């Protein structure tokens, strides 16, 4: 009885426990056998995901040398490893294969004809490789497919209009490829589909979704394509829709469809840079989406006034991102009713007036960015009492279902992309305004804060010694103000500090040294 000799030899490193005799095959790591009293044990699964395995995957994997006949294999999981080269040409030998996991490797080449001969295939996961292929009508041979993920590869060409036979397909992910052409009608009217992820391709034409047929759709992500035409009103009849991302397409200037108030299940709405106008009407509509927790609408509503209607209600809202719109006006009082807010980004606008006292009562807030506006006056004392930033365990309060991308500016004029809201660093960014007065000593109570940016304002007085209480602080930027006196020696207690900038002030005396503080001074944000 052979024991995967050739496959094992192809690996860069051996698998623990794979050097015994053939009689021990079913006891090997990752080998799943079907035991029966009537026939010898059959290998029905090989599960070696996330084992740090590397090397080539050749035809030895699909030959009859896999302890027994490869035709009995139902599950093959090699995901999350370092395999390269191509998918084995004889993959069709695994004729009973139902679940194939090759995601998260470095595989290249094309998906071969053999894949489409696997008539029992229910799950096909090849995301996160370098596979190339022009998807064609052969996909409709896999009539038992339930899950299909082709995302993060090099697939190109048009998506074929061949989904009508895939009556069991639920999630279909093909984002971050090079697909072009229109959205296939059989895909956009599939009753079984619950998830469509086609973001970051070159798909074009109007967005045409048949919500009457797509009774199970809950997740639709078409961002970063070249779709044109207005945002379709028909989406309002997708009553089960929970996540909708149409951002970064080429829609003409248009208002948010007024009938979007019908999307009662909607939780996450991302419409960045889609030429929306009339922010007042959009908010008036969306307030009736009572489950809405995430609203990202940056690069829209150019030069408009931020609505001041005190009757607007967004009680469920946890993330509000509206930067880069050149919005005018003061912080509206209706925001004070958003008591569940965790992330508020109104940066890169032209908002003015004082920072209101009520903002310090948003106790779930852990990320506040009001930078690059025209706010004036002193900081309200209540700002130093943000409950979530005073709590070292704030992450337990963050909604784990929020899985959207947010870009955050960091030093050296770079930006970081965060795919989940709970990965955002706890931040208070009030930089580049016209704020004045002293820096609040109470800010030292914000023990959970990771980044404090007060640079490019008109703050005066001493740097509070109490800032050393922000024990998790990694970034402190107080540059370009009118601060005076000495840099407090207590700041050397900030053990995680990696960026520190107090340049262009009126400080005097010696620069503290020691511990992490010394490294922070040697960074690009050093004292000048």
ChimeraX attribute file (.defattr): number of C-alpha atoms within 10 A of each C-alpha:
attribute: neighborCount
match mode: 1-to-1
recipient: residues
	/A:1	11
	/A:2	14
	/A:3	22
	/A:4	20
	/A:5	15
	/A:6	16
	/A:7	19
	/A:8	18
	/A:9	13
	/A:10	17
	/A:11	16
	/A:12	14
	/A:13	12
	/A:14	13
	/A:15	16
	/A:16	8
	/A:17	11
	/A:18	18
	/A:19	14
	/A:20	11
	/A:21	10
	/A:22	14
	/A:23	11
	/A:24	13
	/A:25	25
	/A:26	19
	/A:27	13
	/A:28	17
	/A:29	14
	/A:30	17
	/A:31	18
	/A:32	20
	/A:33	18
	/A:34	13
	/A:35	13
	/A:36	9
	/A:37	6
	/A:38	6
	/A:39	8
	/A:40	11
	/A:41	16
	/A:42	20
	/A:43	23
	/A:44	22
	/A:45	20
	/A:46	19
	/A:47	16
	/A:48	19
	/A:49	18
	/A:50	14
	/A:51	14
	/A:52	15
	/A:53	20
	/A:54	17
	/A:55	18
	/A:56	20
	/A:57	20
	/A:58	19
	/A:59	16
	/A:60	18
	/A:61	22
	/A:62	23
	/A:63	20
	/A:64	17
	/A:65	17
	/A:66	25
	/A:67	21
	/A:68	20
	/A:69	16
	/A:70	24
	/A:71	19
	/A:72	20
	/A:73	24
	/A:74	21
	/A:75	22
	/A:76	22
	/A:77	18
	/A:78	23
	/A:79	24
	/A:80	19
	/A:81	19
	/A:82	19
	/A:83	26
	/A:84	18
	/A:85	16
	/A:86	19
	/A:87	22
	/A:88	18
	/A:89	15
	/A:90	17
	/A:91	23
	/A:92	20
	/A:93	22
	/A:94	24
	/A:95	20
	/A:96	18
	/A:97	25
	/A:98	19
	/A:99	21
	/A:100	19
	/A:101	20
	/A:102	23
	/A:103	24
	/A:104	21
	/A:105	22
	/A:106	21
	/A:107	24
	/A:108	17
	/A:109	15
	/A:110	15
	/A:111	19
	/A:112	16
	/A:113	13
	/A:114	16
	/A:115	25
	/A:116	18
	/A:117	17
	/A:118	21
	/A:119	17
	/A:120	18
	/A:121	25
	/A:122	20
	/A:123	20
	/A:124	20
	/A:125	19
	/A:126	23
	/A:127	24
	/A:128	21
	/A:129	21
	/A:130	21
	/A:131	23
	/A:132	17
	/A:133	16
	/A:134	15
	/A:135	16
	/A:136	13
	/A:137	11
	/A:138	13
	/A:139	17
	/A:140	18
	/A:141	19
	/A:142	22
	/A:143	20
	/A:144	19
	/A:145	25
	/A:146	20
	/A:147	19
	/A:148	19
	/A:149	19
	/A:150	23
	/A:151	24
	/A:152	21
	/A:153	22
	/A:154	20
	/A:155	25
	/A:156	17
	/A:157	16
	/A:158	18
	/A:159	21
	/A:160	20
	/A:161	17
	/A:162	18
	/A:163	22
	/A:164	17
	/A:165	16
	/A:166	22
	/A:167	16
	/A:168	17
	/A:169	24
	/A:170	20
	/A:171	20
	/A:172	20
	/A:173	20
	/A:174	23
	/A:175	24
	/A:176	22
	/A:177	22
	/A:178	21
	/A:179	25
	/A:180	18
	/A:181	17
	/A:182	19
	/A:183	22
	/A:184	16
	/A:185	16
	/A:186	17
	/A:187	22
	/A:188	20
	/A:189	20
	/A:190	26
	/A:191	22
	/A:192	20
	/A:193	25
	/A:194	19
	/A:195	20
	/A:196	20
	/A:197	20
	/A:198	24
	/A:199	24
	/A:200	22
	/A:201	21
	/A:202	21
	/A:203	26
	/A:204	18
	/A:205	15
	/A:206	17
	/A:207	21
	/A:208	18
	/A:209	23
	/A:210	19
	/A:211	21
	/A:212	14
	/A:213	15
	/A:214	21
	/A:215	19
	/A:216	18
	/A:217	25
	/A:218	20
	/A:219	19
	/A:220	19
	/A:221	19
	/A:222	23
	/A:223	24
	/A:224	22
	/A:225	23
	/A:226	20
	/A:227	23
	/A:228	16
	/A:229	16
	/A:230	19
	/A:231	22
	/A:232	14
	/A:233	14
	/A:234	16
	/A:235	21
	/A:236	18
	/A:237	18
	/A:238	24
	/A:239	20
	/A:240	19
	/A:241	24
	/A:242	19
	/A:243	22
	/A:244	19
	/A:245	20
	/A:246	23
	/A:247	24
	/A:248	21
	/A:249	23
	/A:250	20
	/A:251	20
	/A:252	13
	/A:253	15
	/A:254	15
	/A:255	17
	/A:256	23
	/A:257	18
	/A:258	14
	/A:259	14
	/A:260	22
	/A:261	17
	/A:262	17
	/A:263	22
	/A:264	19
	/A:265	17
	/A:266	25
	/A:267	22
	/A:268	24
	/A:269	20
	/A:270	22
	/A:271	22
	/A:272	23
	/A:273	21
	/A:274	27
	/A:275	23
	/A:276	23
	/A:277	17
	/A:278	17
	/A:279	20
	/A:280	16
	/A:281	14
	/A:282	18
	/A:283	16
	/A:284	16
	/A:285	18
	/A:286	26
	/A:287	18
	/A:288	17
	/A:289	18
	/A:290	18
	/A:291	19
	/A:292	24
	/A:293	23
	/A:294	24
	/A:295	19
	/A:296	22
	/A:297	23
	/A:298	25
	/A:299	20
	/A:300	23
	/A:301	26
	/A:302	18
	/A:303	14
	/A:304	17
	/A:305	17
	/A:306	20
	/A:307	21
	/A:308	15
	/A:309	13
	/A:310	12
	/A:311	11
	/A:312	21
	/A:313	19
	/A:314	24
	/A:315	18
	/A:316	19
	/A:317	24
	/A:318	25
	/A:319	24
	/A:320	20
	/A:321	19
	/A:322	22
	/A:323	23
	/A:324	21
	/A:325	21
	/A:326	22
	/A:327	25
	/A:328	18
	/A:329	17
	/A:330	19
	/A:331	20
	/A:332	14
	/A:333	17
	/A:334	15
	/A:335	21
	/A:336	21
	/A:337	20
	/A:338	21
	/A:339	18
	/A:340	18
	/A:341	25
	/A:342	25
	/A:343	23
	/A:344	19
	/A:345	19
	/A:346	23
	/A:347	25
	/A:348	21
	/A:349	21
	/A:350	23
	/A:351	24
	/A:352	17
	/A:353	15
	/A:354	17
	/A:355	20
	/A:356	18
	/A:357	13
	/A:358	14
	/A:359	21
	/A:360	18
	/A:361	16
	/A:362	22
	/A:363	18
	/A:364	20
	/A:365	26
	/A:366	28
	/A:367	23
	/A:368	19
	/A:369	20
	/A:370	22
	/A:371	25
	/A:372	21
	/A:373	22
	/A:374	21
	/A:375	24
	/A:376	18
	/A:377	16
	/A:378	18
	/A:379	20
	/A:380	16
	/A:381	13
	/A:382	17
	/A:383	22
	/A:384	18
	/A:385	19
	/A:386	20
	/A:387	19
	/A:388	24
	/A:389	26
	/A:390	20
	/A:391	15
	/A:392	14
	/A:393	10
	/A:394	17
	/A:395	16
	/A:396	9
	/A:397	11
	/A:398	18
	/A:399	15
	/A:400	11
	/A:401	12
	/A:402	18
	/A:403	16
	/A:404	17
	/A:405	14
	/A:406	16
	/A:407	12
	/A:408	13
	/A:409	10
	/A:410	11
	/A:411	11
	/A:412	8
	/A:413	6
	/A:414	9
	/A:415	12
	/A:416	12
	/A:417	13
	/A:418	16
	/A:419	14
	/A:420	15
	/A:421	23
	/A:422	21
	/A:423	13
	/A:424	18
	/A:425	16
	/A:426	25
	/A:427	21
	/A:428	22
	/A:429	20
	/A:430	24
	/A:431	24
	/A:432	21
	/A:433	22
	/A:434	21
	/A:435	26
	/A:436	17
	/A:437	16
	/A:438	17
	/A:439	20
	/A:440	18
	/A:441	16
	/A:442	16
	/A:443	24
	/A:444	20
	/A:445	21
	/A:446	26
	/A:447	19
	/A:448	25
	/A:449	27
	/A:450	23
	/A:451	22
	/A:452	20
	/A:453	19
	/A:454	23
	/A:455	24
	/A:456	21
	/A:457	22
	/A:458	21
	/A:459	26
	/A:460	18
	/A:461	15
	/A:462	18
	/A:463	21
	/A:464	19
	/A:465	15
	/A:466	16
	/A:467	24
	/A:468	21
	/A:469	21
	/A:470	25
	/A:471	21
	/A:472	19
	/A:473	24
	/A:474	20
	/A:475	22
	/A:476	21
	/A:477	22
	/A:478	25
	/A:479	24
	/A:480	20
	/A:481	22
	/A:482	20
	/A:483	25
	/A:484	15
	/A:485	14
	/A:486	17
	/A:487	19
	/A:488	18
	/A:489	14
	/A:490	14
	/A:491	22
	/A:492	18
	/A:493	17
	/A:494	19
	/A:495	16
	/A:496	18
	/A:497	24
	/A:498	21
	/A:499	23
	/A:500	23
	/A:501	21
	/A:502	22
	/A:503	18
	/A:504	16
	/A:505	19
	/A:506	16
	/A:507	18
	/A:508	11
	/A:509	9
	/A:510	10
	/A:511	14
	/A:512	16
	/A:513	14
	/A:514	11
	/A:515	14
	/A:516	18
	/A:517	21
	/A:518	17
	/A:519	15
	/A:520	23
	/A:521	21
	/A:522	13
	/A:523	13
	/A:524	13
	/A:525	20
	/A:526	18
	/A:527	19
	/A:528	10
